[in-house]
Amino acid sequence: MTTAVEEHLEKKASAVSAGSYRHTVLQAAKRFKSSWVEFGKLLTKVRNEALFEQWGYESFEAYCFSELRIKKATADKLTKSYNFLDKHEPKALEREDISETAPAWDVVSVLADAEERGALSGQEYKSIRDSIWNPEKSVSELKRELTDQYGPPEPKRDEKVELKRLTGWARKLAEELHRAKKVPKSVAERADALADDLDQLLQAHADA
């Protein structure tokens, strides 16, 4: 079954010259899931050489969204992932079967982000390379392992802000329970007590 995005890409492709770079990018966009390396390479050139301006678009973001139906964040991940492979695997990119053998783009994206943050060195990539290119390992499993090891650190949580938010939710829940005719009063009162307990914790945190 043809999707709306596929229909849009086909319509766009039929309106431009076959064999042109613009037509090639549109065709690659249709094969995005199975050929992300090709698509990433083409998009990199479109962005770096500002080819989108020749096609009537003011920005790379506008081109990606209007013509290719992908968000700029997706395009950035694709180009960043391609550039990562271009840096670390230039010989692999020359192979004819690279589209079939390359690691999934969202897996490479985790590594590209890590390298950009300084959390992954070239030597570290070499040490995990075999697992990245192992076709027998599931994408979800590999992505989870890499994210655990090289993903961005969780933002530091503000305990006071979190307690304040939870206390507010507890108060709102208690109010709703008091208004609900079918809810026993004892249940609503327990919700009041919970909100009071959270409020005390908040005060204690503030005094500490």
Secondary structure, DSSP 8 states (H G I E B T S, - for coil): ---HHHHHHHHHHHTS-TTSHHHHHHHHHHTTTT-HHHHHHHHHHHHHTTHHHHTT-SSHHHHIIIII---HHHHHHHHHHHHHHHHH-HHHHTSTTHHHHS--HHHHHHHHHHHHTT---HHHHHHHHHHHT-TTS-HHHHHHHHHHHHS-------HHHHHHHHHHHHHHHHHHHHH-TTS-HHHHHHHHHHHHHHHHHHHHHHH-
